[in-house]
């Protein structure tokens, strides 16, 4: 290596300094001048403290999209070329130890356009340094020229070697120095070209024109002036035995060639490597063989006749015929050998080439290769399906998926086809039933029970995405009934079942399902760190639906505190907890919602940030922090959010509109609820409709909510549905009674809202004032998490101070004790109480206590 770098210390130093500041360099020069030697030195030095990724352009690969980076292609087709480039950048530049990554690119002028795009993006991002070599006179790539002109890449010209460097390299290669008489002719013959020098020295020693004499190499005979490197390389090749020459010809014609496709003895390959004619490398992919320098390959290819080249390709095809599996990136090249040699392409090779082309989104090539093999192999039919899918032709894609399924002969194939088929039916043909059915058919077709369970879980997942929650419940219960399930499968099925039941407001055996999820997540949370968060969220939601709001609040506190203490993610649990606290009328709800947003901004495995932001905005608006609410909503792209988030965001917008236009607020809430109900989000839709009634008690909206409750098994939903039915009928007594039942469940926030509605419907002004007084008392006890509006027709409702005095009076405080508590005069307290008695239509303190102290008996107290 020392000899190879003689005379190159300046260039190497510039490269090292540029890399140190994360810059990129292109080494430009004539063929054989020594650019690759500098690049190899950089690779060797950087491996001590960085991850080095090496790729190279080649004549054989420059027509194959992403051919130079084939080792890093994904297992399945990406949706777009942009996503493929992102995948390649992420995988190529990944470092397991957080080391720096250096990308080294030899012969960048021979890269295919797609691989050059990946290299250009690496340079543009500027997080990872890139070192490239480019041969001048070969057409400088425009992408690199633009980067150089823009200052993103520094260009270094690698000039011919000087006399002293030639002497040092010769001494290193030959083991002894050249005599002065030999050095001059060699300098003249090589013109400072490192490759010509190397080949000339090997040839001169082999032909005994250079002879070692008393520790120095002396020249015997003449060196032909202007010796061409191609002639020297051909001369060296002629001295190989026939088997070695055939192997070298294969490499030259098809380089870089995967080792598996050469079919030659290791001994022959080792001989060629020792003679510096080929190099054997692997950089994260299959082992490949190529000539030691691009000009070696050029010289050998140019020396072949057409018949000789065809014979070499036919020999490669015979090896390929026996290959069971093609290394990444090899199949397209192998098919090109068949075509050039005039051989029939075997279905296995055509199918593999079709798949490779699909991975690089070369759809025309993929279609062409697959068409010739589609009758013989499931993967070829699958490629045709994927080509149609990417082109947007879902119907034809479904046809080819059916053909692939008919040809599939193992579980892995059946699974892959079914999952792709489900995607086409679900998202292109908008037929969710067919999507789920394809996964269920595959679950019945596979032989391994574990694969069957996996497909059923995939069906449940698709059903969740598509809003087919009844199917989720059925499928997950079927999975949980299977024997010998691993804990991850138990958790996945149980939590999906719980999620679907929460969405459907169905509490049948819900707690049992979540209990299984809680037990399983204790074990699987190391592999699925967000699992504890999701499980805690569903447990809180379950308690709300089961009408145990106080338990839900306690559970929310314990779960979120435990997750915080353990340093675990808690974004979704905090979001669901904020709704539970809002329903319960707990003023801490906003704090939970803001905590949720903070967590979800940092880590959002379930795409829940819009959902958490919706609750934060809703609670901020309800707490009269409208600027905060609007700033939170401004950060959300509401056009791209899912149904659950859209419903909550709509509720937040309704609160903001409610202060100025209650009818508009009612419309927004109703619309949010209708959107949720249309996709079976029963609990969310019902809650939004309850809020719509608070703005405007529309009998039609109330009737819709009442109808929903009739099919729900959740006590909370049943109770708000009963309340809605009373509103629809205009039955104030039943509205007040429903408010009492909501209070008994712990849903004090909703109960207070129901009482405001009751007051608006009531023709008995005294009773209406009682309802408002109880609603306001709830607000004072719990914060401001009940609607802040007033019913306009009730002009003589209790003031805030009268409510405060009345609440203290219900605690058996004397007038003097109340006065001391509120810093009032004793007479002022008495005046407030007497005004409250008059407004409420009661005789005195005993009846006041009955109104405020026994909310579950609201109906009988207000009937008096």
N, C-alpha and C positions, 0 to 999 in steps of 0.2 A: 504493500500500500504506500510505503514511503516513496518508492520509485515512481509509482503511478502519479503521485502528487508533486513530483519535482517541478518547480517553476509555477506552481499553482497556489502558493501560500497567500498571495494577495486576494485572488478570487475567493478562496475558502474563508479568509478572514472577513470579507465583506458579507458573504452568505451568513456566517455565524452571527455577526453583529445585527443583521437584519432580522434573523429568526428571533434573537433575544428580545427584540421589541415587537414581536408578533407580526413582522412584515413578511412580504413574499418576494421571491426572486425568480427571474428567468435567466438561465444560462444559455446564451445563443452563440453558435459557432458552426464551422464547417463539419462535415461528417468526419468522425475519427479524431477530432482535435483534442478530445479529453473531457468533454462535458460530463459524460457518464461517470468518469472516475471521480470527479468532484462530488457528484451526487451521491455516489456510494460512500464516500468519506463522510459526507454530512449524515447519511443514514446511520453509519456505524457510530459516530460520535453522539448523536442525539439519543440513541437507544439507551444510553446510560441513565438518562433522566426524563425521558419522554416516550410516548407511544409513537412509533413510526409506521405510517401506512404508505405502501409503495404500489403504484400502478404504472403501466407503460402502454404507449400506443404501438400499433403494429399494422403492417400492410394488410394482413389477413383479416384483422378485426375492425378496420376503420369503416367498413360498410354495415356493421352490426350495431344497432342502437344499444347504448349502455354496455357494449362489449367489454370495455376495459374495466368496468366495475361490476361485472356479472356475479362475482363471488358474494356481493352484498345485496343482491336482489331479494325482495320479500318472497315469502312462500306462496302468497296469494296475490292476485292482480290488484293494484291500487286503483282508486277511483279516477285519478287524473295524473297527468305527467308531473304537475306541481307537487302532488302528494308523494309521488315516487321519488322525486328529487329530495324532498324533505326526509323521507325514509332513508335514502342513501346517505345523506349528510349525517343523520343521527347515528346510523349503524357504523359507517366508516370512521367517523370521528369520535366514537365512544371510547372511553377509557375507564377500565374497571377500578383503577386506583386513583382517579381524579388527576392523572398526569396530564401534562400538556400533550397535544397531538400535532405531529408534523406530517403533512402530506407531501410525498415525493413523487414526481411525475416525470418519467423518462420518455423522450420522444413525443412530447406533447403535440407536435405537428401531425402525428399519425393517429391521434385520438378521433373517435367518432364524435359527431356533433353533440349527441346526448351526454356522453361522458365528459366532454369539454364543458358542457353546461354545469355539471356537478362541480368540476374543478373551479370554474369561474365563480359559482355561488360561494364556494368555500373561501375564495379570495375576497369576494365582495363583503361577506360577513365580517372578515378580519379577526375572528376569534382564534383561528388556527393558521400558523404560517404554512406557506406552500413554496416548494422549490421545484422548478421545472427545467427541463432541457428542451431546446428547440433547435433544429438544424436549419441554418440559413440557406436560402435558395430553394426551400421546399414549399414556400407559400405560408407566410406567417399567419396563424389563425386570427381572424378579425376580433374574436372575443378577447383574446389575450392582448392584441394591439390596443384595443380600447382601454383595457385595464392599465396598461403601461402608460398610455397617453394621459390617463386620468390620475396617475400617480399611485395607483393601488399596488403596482408591481414594479420593482426595480430591475432594469435590464443590465446584465453584465456580459460583455463581449469576451468570449474565450479565444484568445489569439493563438497562433502557432507557437510551438515550444522553441525556446532559445537553445543555443549550442550547449550551455552548461546543463540545462534540464535534460537534453537528449543524452548527454554523457551519464547523468545520474540514473536515468531510467534504464539505460542499457546495462549499467553495472548491477542494478537491482535485479533485472530479469536474467542476466547471464551468470551472475555470481562473481564476476571479475570485471574490471574496467576494460574499455576499448583502448587500443593503442592510438596515439595521435594520428598515425597514418590511416587507421581504419575509421576514426571518428569523422574526418572531413568528408569522405565520400558518402557516409551514412547520413550526415546532416544534409548534404546536397540532395540525396535520393529521397529522403522523407519529407523535406520542406516543412519540418516542425509538426508533422501530423503524428499523433501518438499511436493511432491504430496502425498506420503504415509502418512506423518504427517497430512495433511489436511483431507484426507479421514478417517484416523484412529480416529481423534478427532470428526468428525461428527458422525461416527458410534458409538463411545464410549458414546457420549452424548445421541444419539437416543436410545441406549440399556441400558442406565442408569448405565454403568460401570464407567462413570465419573459423579460425583455428586458435585454440588456446596455447600460447607460447610464453613460458616463464611468467605466468600470472597475469598475462594480458591477452586480449583477443586481437589477433592480427588478421588482416585481410589478404586472402590468397585469390588472385584473379580479380576480374572487374565486376562492379555492381552496375547493372544497366541503368543508365540515366533515366529519370522519370519513371521508375518502377511503379506499376499500378497495384494497388492493394488487392483488387479483384484477382489479378493474376497470381499473386502470392497465396491468397486463400484457396484458389482452385488447385494450386500446386500442392498445398498441404493436404487437401481432401483426396487427391489422387494417391497419396501414400498410405491411406487407410486400407484395411482389409475390406472385402466386399460387404460383409454384414454391417460393419461400422459405417461404411459409406451409405448404404441403404437407409440406415437409421438417421444419419445426418441429413440426407435428402428429405426424409419425411418431416423432420423438424423445420428445415428451410422452407419447404413448400407451404406448410400449414401453421407456422409458429404464431403465437405460443400454443403448444399442443398439450392437453392434459396427459399426464403420464399414463393414465388408464387406457388411452386410445393409441398408444405407440406399439404395444405388443412386442417389445424387444427385450432381450436379456439385460439384466442390470449391469453385467460386466461391460457390455458394449457402451452403455450409457456412461458408466464411470470412466471409461477410456476417453471418450469424447470430452467429458468434463475436465479431466486431468490435462488434456491437450488444449484447453481453453478454446474449444470450438462451440460448446453449448454451456448453458447455465440451467440449473434446476432450482426452482424457487417455489415458495408457498407463503402467502401473506394473508392468512385468515380464510383461504379457500382451498381448492384442490391443488395438488402439486402439478406444476406446469413446467414444460421444457421449451427453451427457445435458444436460438443461436447466441453466442457470447456477445455479439455486437450486431446491430442492424445491418452493417455492411457485409458481415459474414453471410447472412441470409441472402442479401442482394446478389452477392457474387455467385453463390451456388445456384440461385434461381436463374440468373442470366446465362449460366453455363449449360442449362438443360434444354433439350429439344422439346417440342410439344408432346411427342410420343413418350419421352422420358417422364415428363411432368404428369401425364395421364396415368402412366404405370405406377408412379408413386401414390397418386390419389387412389387408384384401385386397391393398392396394398393397404392404405389407411381404411378404406371402406370395408375390406374383409375383416379387419380388426374390429371395426365399429359394429359389424353384424353380430359379434359375439358379446357385446357389452350389455349387461343387465340394466344398468342405470347410468345415465350420462351425468358427468360432473356439471356443476353450474356453469352456464354459458357455453357449453361444448356442443350442444345439439344443433344449433343453427349453423355452426361452422361445419359440422359433420355432414349435414344435408347439402351444404354447398360443395363438399367433396364429391358426393354422389352425382350431383347435377353436372359438375365440370367433367367428371370421369365418364359421363354417359350411362351411369348405373341407375337401376330402379331403386327409388328410396323405400326402405322398409317401413312398415307402419309404425314400428316402435320409434324409429328415428324421427319420422315426420311428426308423430304425436309429441315427442319431447321438444322438438323445434317449435311446434305450435304453442306449447306451454311457455317456453322461454320468450317467444315473441309477445305473447299476451302479457307476461310480467313487465315487459318494457312498453306496453301499450302500442306496439307496432301491429295494429289491428288487421291491416291488409295481409301482412305476412302470416299472421296467426291464422287467419281465415283460409289462406291458400294451403298452408301445411296441413291444417286440420281436415279440410275437405277431402283430401286424398286418403285419410285414415279413419274417417268418422264411422265407417261400417265395421271397423275391427276393434276399436278400443273406446272405452267409456270416456277417457280423458280427452280424446279428440272431439267427441260430441259435446263434452263439457266446455271445451274451448270455444266451439261455435256458439254455444249458449251464452258464454260470457261476452263474446264479441258483440252479439246482438243486444245483450243487456247494456253494455257500455254505449252502444249506438242508440239506445233508447227504444229498441224494438222488443218490448216485453213479450208479446204473443209468440214471436219466433223463438225467443229465448226459452220460453216455457216448453215449446215443442222439442228443442234440443236437450233440455233438461230431462224430459221424459225419455228420450232416446238414450241418454247417458245412464239414467236409472235402470233401464232395461239391460244395459251391458255391464253394469257394475257387478263385481264378483267378490267384493270383500267389504267388511264393516267400514273401513276408513273411507272407501269410495262412496258408499251409501250415505255416510254422514256428510261428507263434503257436498255432494250433489243436493241433498235435502236442505242443507242450510242455505245454499245459494238459491235454490228453487223457492224457498220460503221468502227470501228477500225480494225476488222478482214479483211474486204474487202480492206481497204486502205493500211494497213501495212503488212499483211500477204499474201493476194491474189493479191496485187498490182492492184486493180481494183477501181480507184477513182470514176468512174461514179457510180458503184454499191454502194459504201459507201455513196455518197451524196443522191442517190435514196432511200436508206433505211431510211435516216433521213427525207426525204420529204414524204415518205409513212406514217411514224409515225406522221408527222405534220398534215397529212390529217385524221389520225385515232383517235387522241385524241379528247376529248370533250371540254376541256377548251381552249379558244382562247389563253390564256397566255402560256399554254404548247405548243401550236402550234407555237407561235412566238419563244419560247425558242428553239424548235427543228430546226426551220428555221435558227436561229442564229448559232446553232451548225453546221448546214449544211454549212453555210457560212464560219465558222471557219475551218472546215475540208477542204473546197475548197481552202482556203488560204494556209493551210499547204501543200496541194497536188498540188498547182500550177494551179488549175482550176479557174483562175481569172474571166473568163467570167461568170462562175457559181456564183462567189461571187457577181458580179455586179447585175445579175438577181435576186438572192435571197435577197440581201440587199434592193434592190428597192422594192421588194415585201413586205418585212417587214416594210419598211418606209411608205408603202401605207396602212398599217393596222391602224384601229382607236384605240384610248385609250392606246397609248404606254407610258410606264414610261420613264423618262429621261435617265436612264441607258441604256435601250434598244435602245432608239433613238441614244445615243452617240455611242454605240457599232456598230449598223448597219451603221450609217453614216460614222464612221471612217473606218470601214472595206470596205465600198463602196469606200471611198476616196483612201484608200491604194491600192485596186485592180485597180482603174483607173490610179493611178500614175504608178503602175507597167506596166500596159498595154499602157501607154502613151495616154490615152483617156481622153480628157478634157471636154467631153460632160456633161454639168450641174455639172461639178466637183466642182466649187466654191460654188454652192448652197448646195451640200451635206456637204462640209466642214463648211459652215456657220451654218448648223444645229448642226454639231459636236461641233463647238466653243460655241454655246449657251448652249448646254446640258452640256458640260464639266464644265462650271462655277458652276453648281449645284452638279455634281457627283464627282468632284475632291477630295472631302473629303474622299469618299469611294474608290476612284481609283486615288491615288496621281500621278501615272505616266501618267494619261490621258492627262493632259495639255501638257506634253512633246511630246507625240505622235501626238496630234492635231496640235501643233505648227510645228512639223517636216513636216507633210503632207501639211500644208498651204504653207510653203516655197517651197516644191517640186512642188506644183501646180503652183506657180508663175513662176518657172523655165520652166515648160512644156508649159505654156501659153505664153512664150516668153517675159516675163517681168522680166528680170534679175536684173535691178536696183531696181524694187519693191521687188524682192526676197531678195536682199541684205539688203534693209531697213527693211523688215519684219523680217529677221533673226536677225538683230541687236536688234530690239524692243522686239522680242519674247524671245530671250536668256537673254537679260538684265532684262526683267520683271520676268522671271522664277528665275533668280539669286537673284533679289531683294526680291522676295517672299520666298526664301529659298527652291524653288521647284526643283525637278529633271529636268535636261535639257540635258542628255547625248545624246538622239536620235536627238533632235532638233539641238544641236550643230554639230552632225555628218552630218546631211542633209545640215545645213547652210554652213559647210566647203566645200561641193561640189558646192553649189550655188556660193560661193565666188571664188572658183577655176575656174568655168566656166566664171565668170565675170572678172577674172584676178585680183582679190583683194588680196594683200599680207597678209591680216589677216587670210586667210583661214587656215593656219597651226595652228595658235593659237586656232581657233575654234575646229579643229580636236583634238588637245592635250587636250583641256578642255573636249571634249566628252569622250576620253579614261579615264581621271581621274574620271569622273562621273560614267561611266559604270563599272569601276572596283569596285566601292562602291555599286552600285545598278543597276541591269541589268534585269528588268522585262520582256523584249522582246528578250532576248538573242542577244543583239546588239553589245556586246563588239568586236567580230571579225569584224563586219561592221565598227564600229568607228575606230578600229585599222588599218583597211585597208586604210581608208582615211588619217589617221595620217601618215602611212608609205608612201603612195602615195605622199602626200604633202611634207613630209620631203625629199623624194628622188628628187622631182621636184625642191625643194629649195636648192639642192646640199648638204643636210645634210644626207649623205648616211649612216653614222654610226648609227644615230638615227633611220633611216628607218629600217635598218637591226635588230636593237635591238627590235623594236616594232614587227616586223614580227616573230622574234624568240620566242615571248611569245604566239603566236597563234597556236593552234592545227588545222592546215588547213584541216586535213582529216575529221574533224567532223563538219565543218562549213556548213551553208546553202548556197543556190544558190546566194543570194544577196551579201553575204560576200565574197564568192569565186570569184565573178566577180571583186569586188573592190581590193581584195588581188592580183589577177592576174595582174591588172593594175599597182599596186605598184611594183611587181616583174619585169614587163616590163620596167618601168623607170630605175630601177637599172641595167637592162641588156642593156639599150639603149645606154649608153655612149661607150660601147665597141663593141656591136654587134646589130645595128639597125634592122637587119633582124630577129634576135632572139626575140628582143623586139616586133616587129610586130607580130611574130607568137604567143607569149604569150598573147598579147592583143587580137588578133583575137580569140584565144582559149577561153579566158575569156568571150568575147562577144558572141561566139557561145553557150557556156554553158548557159549563161543568156537567150538568145533568145529561146533556146530549151525548156525552162520552162516558156515562155511567159513574161519574165522580159524585156519588149521591151525597156524601157528608159535606163536601165542599159546596155543592150546589144549594143544599138546604141552608147552610149557614149564610150564604150570600142572599138568599131570598128572605131570610129573617131580617137581615139588615135593610133590604128593600122595603119591607113592611114598616120599619122604624121611620123611614123618610116619608112614606106615603102608604097607608094601609089599603092597598088596592085589593078588592075582594077576589079578582081573578088570580092575582099572584098568590094570595093566601090560599085559594082553592087548589092551585097547583102544588104548593108546599104540603097541604093537608093530604093530597093524593099520594105524594111521595112517601110520607110517613106510614101509610097503610101497608107498604111492602117491606118496611125496614124492621129488622129485629133489634135495633139499637135503642135502648130506653131514651137516650138524649134526643135522637131524631124523632122518636115517637112522641115525646113531650112537646117539642117545638112544632110538630105537625098538628098536635091537638090544639095548641095555641093558635096556629094558622087557621084551623077549621073554625075556631071561635071568631076570629077576625072576619073570615069569609061570611059567617052568618050574622055578624054585627052583634054578637052576644057578649056584652061587656062583662057580665058575671063570669062566664066561662073564660074570658081572657084573663080576668083577675085570678081566677082559680088556677089557670095554667101557669101564671107568673109565680103563684105560691109553690106549685110543683117544681118549677125550674129552680126556685130558691132552695127547695129541699134537696135537689140534686147537687147544689153547690154552684149552679150556673147563674150567679148573681148578676153578672153583666147583662146577660140576655134577659133575665127576669126584670131588671130595671127598665130595659128597652120596651119590654112587653107592657109594663105599667104605664109608660109614657103613651103608648098606643091606646091603651085602655082609656086613659084620661081624654084623649082626643075623640074617642068614640062615644064617651059618656055624656048623657044629657043631664045627669044629676051633678050639679057643680060641686057640691060638697064632697061627694064620693070621688069625683075626678081630681079634686085637690088632694084627697087622701092618697090616691094612686101616685100623683106627682110627688107628694111628700115622701112616700116610701122610696120612690125611684131616686129622689135627691139624697135621701138618707144613705142609700146604697152608694151613691157617688161619693159622698163625704167620707164614708167608712173605707171605701176601696180606692180612692183616688179620683181620677176623671175618666175612667174607662167605660162610662155609659154615655149615650149620645148627649151632647151638650145643648141640643136645641130645646126649645119650649113649644108647647102646643099653643098656637096664637089665640084661640078662643078663651083660654083660661087666663084672665088678666089678673086675678087676685090670688095667685098661688103663693105658697109660703116662700119667704125670702131665705137666703142662705143663713143669715143669723138666726132666724126663727127655727130653721131646721137644726142648727147646732144646739140651740137652747133646748129644743124638744128632745133631742137624742140624749142629752145629759139628764134631762128630767126622767127619762125611762130607766136610768140607772139608779133611781131612788135618791138622787142628789137633792138637797134643799135649795131654795132659791139663793141663799147666801153662798152655798158651796158652788153653785153654777156661776154666780157673779164673780167669785174669786178665780174660778177656772178661766173665765173669758174676759177678765178685767173690765167688768161692767158694774154698774150700780145695781143693788138688789131690786130697786123699783123697776129698772129697765128690764130686768129678767122677767119680772111679773107681767110687764106690759107685753113683752114678746110672747109669753105663754098664752095670755088671754087673746091676743090677736090670732095665734095659731088655733086655739080652741074654736074661735068664731069661724075661721076659714074652713076648718075641717068639719064643722057641724057637730062637735062633741061637747060634753058638759065639763070635763076636767081631766086631771092628770091620769086617773085610772084608765080612761078610754084611750088617752094618748099612748100609754104604755102598751095597750092591746094592739094598737096599729103598728107600732115600730118594733115590738119585741117578739111577735108571733107571726112571722111572714108566711108560715105554712097555713095559717088560719085567715088569710086575707079575705076570703069570700065572706065568712060569717061576720067579721068585724066591720067590713064595709057595707054589709047589708043593713046595718042598724040605722 
